[in-house]
Amino acid sequence: MAELREPVLRHNLVMARDLGVAPTEDRPTIAVASGDMVHWGSIWGGFMVAVAVGLVLAALPIALGVRPAATPTWWGLTLAVIGGLVATYAGALCTGYLSGVYNRICAGFNGLVLGCLLVAGTAVAAISGAASAAMAGLFPLTRFVTPNTVTPEAMGSAWGFIIAAILVVAVGYSGALQGEQLREAQIDREHGIGR
């Protein structure tokens, strides 16, 4: 039997609770119990990675000396969406890798939760920022929403948010699957198990 290092063995025993199954010689990892599907530590770790990568990508044009435009352009919005998706993928990869579930469905579920957390966090930050700016008189909210009508700018922003939210959740799911696959391959290499 391949010798398991103590932390890996302890992790596998924790993962095996409620299953009545122990790791075998040819497969030292097992599927998780149904109660172990959400791993908040890995989700929050992925969230922090996504935020950090997103901030670096947002600061990159400024560091390169590109002056931000006074009004948003399609090119600028496209770059912002691509940067957001790259940051989401990096965070989801981290979530899938760190979740330790060895189960693609659970890893994908953790990636979905990460994607939803990123969407909700972005919405809360945008609403808070717009409300603070409006209170300070820096940003007139009436440009987007008036008492009886919704402007075309607001409709475009809403559709952009919906499309970006769907993409973020999808990238979160796929990135977590890839992260779990990388972790599983690493465990197999450590134990000399060929695929």
N, C-alpha and C positions, 0 to 999 in steps of 0.2 A: 504494500500500500504506500502511495506517495505520502511523505511526511508533511503534515499540515502545520504551518506556523501557528502559534497560539492565538494571535488576534484573528486570523482567518477562521480557525476552528471555532473560536468563541462567537464570531459573527454568524457562522453557519448554524450553530446551535440556537442562537437567538432567532434566526430566520426560520428554523424548523419547529418552533413552538406551535402547538395545536394541530400539527400535522401527523404526529406519530411516525415520522420518517426521518432517518438520519442520512447524512451525506454518504455516498458510496465511494469505493475506490476509484472507479472510472469517472465519476461525476461528483466533485466535492461541493457543488452548489445545488440548491434545490429551489423550487418555486416558493413564493411567499404565501402565508396564510391570508385569508380574505381580510382580516383586520389590519393587515400591514400595508395596505395599498398606498396611502398618502404618507410621504416622508417629508415633513415640513422643513427639516434641516437642509435637505438637498434642494428643496424648492426655494427657500430663502437664499441659499448660497447661489443658486442660478439667477435669482432676481438681482442680487448684488453684482454679479458678473455682468448681467445684461445692462444694468444701469451704468456701471463703470465703462464698459465698451461703448455704450451709446454716448456717454459724455465725451469720451476721447474722440469718437467719430464726429460729434457735433463741433468740437473745438478745432478739429483738423483744418477746415477751410480758413478759420481765423488765423491759425498759426502759420498757414501758407501765404497769408496776406491777401486773401480774397475778401473783398469788402462785401458784407451782407447787403442785399438789395433792400430798398425801402418798401417795396411791395413784393409779395411772393410770386415766383414764376413757376411754370410747370417743371422746368429743369431743377430748380431748387427743391420743390416738393418731391420730385422723383428721387433726388439724392437723399433727402430726409427719410423717405420710406425705405430705400435700400439700406441706409445706415441703421434704421430701426430693425429691419429684418435680420441684418448681420448681427446686431447686438442680441436680438432674441435668440438666434441660432446658437450663439456662443453661450448664453445663459442656459438654454435648453440642453445643450451638449453636456454642460457641467451638471445640470440636474439629473440627467439620465445616468451619467457616469457615477455620481455620488450617491444615488438613491439605493444602490446595492440590492435591487429587487431581483435581478436575474430573470426577469419575466417581461417580455416586450409590452404586454398589455398594461401592466402596472407602470412601467417606465413611461409609456405613452400617456397614461392617465396623469402622472406627475407633470409631464410636459404640458398637457392641457391646462392643468391647474396653474402652472407658471405663466402660460400665455394669457389666461384670464386675469391673473394677478397683474400682469404688465398692462393689459388693456384698462383694468379698473384704476390702477395707479396713475396711468396717463390721463384718464378722464378726470379723476379727482384733482390732479395737479393743474390741468388746463382750466377747469372750472374755478378752482381757488385762485389761480393767477389772474384770470379774467375778472373775477369779482374784486380782487384786491386792486387791480389796475383801474377798474371802473370807479371804485370808491375814492381812489386818489385822483381821479379825473384824467387819467392817462389813456384810457381806452373806452370809447363810447360803445356800449353794448347795443344801443339803439340802431347802430349800423346793421346789425344782424337780426335783431328781433324787435318788432314794435308791438304795441298792444293787440293789433288786429291782423297782422300779416307776418309772414316769414319771408325774408329777403332771399333772392337767388344765391347770395354768398353763403347764407346759413344753410340752404339746401345742399349746396356743393360741399360745404364743410361736413355736413351730416353724412352724405354719401361717401366722402373720403374717409371719414372715421369708420363707417361700417365695413368698407372694403379693407382698410388697414387692420381693423380688429380681426376679421376673418383670416387674413394672411398671418397675423401674429400668432393666433391660436394654432393654425396649421403648421407654421414653422416651429412653434413650441413642441408640438406633438412629434414631428419628424426629427427634430434635433435631439429630443430625449430618447427616441428609439435608437438613433445613431450612438449616443453616449452610452446607453446600456449595452449595445453591441460591442463597443470598444472596451468597456469594463469586463464583459464576459470573455472576450478574446484575451485580455491581459491575464485574467485568472487562469484560463486554460494554458497559456504560455508558462505561467509560474509553476503550474503543476504538471507540465509536460504532456498535456492532453492535446492531441492533434484534432483538427476539425476536418 
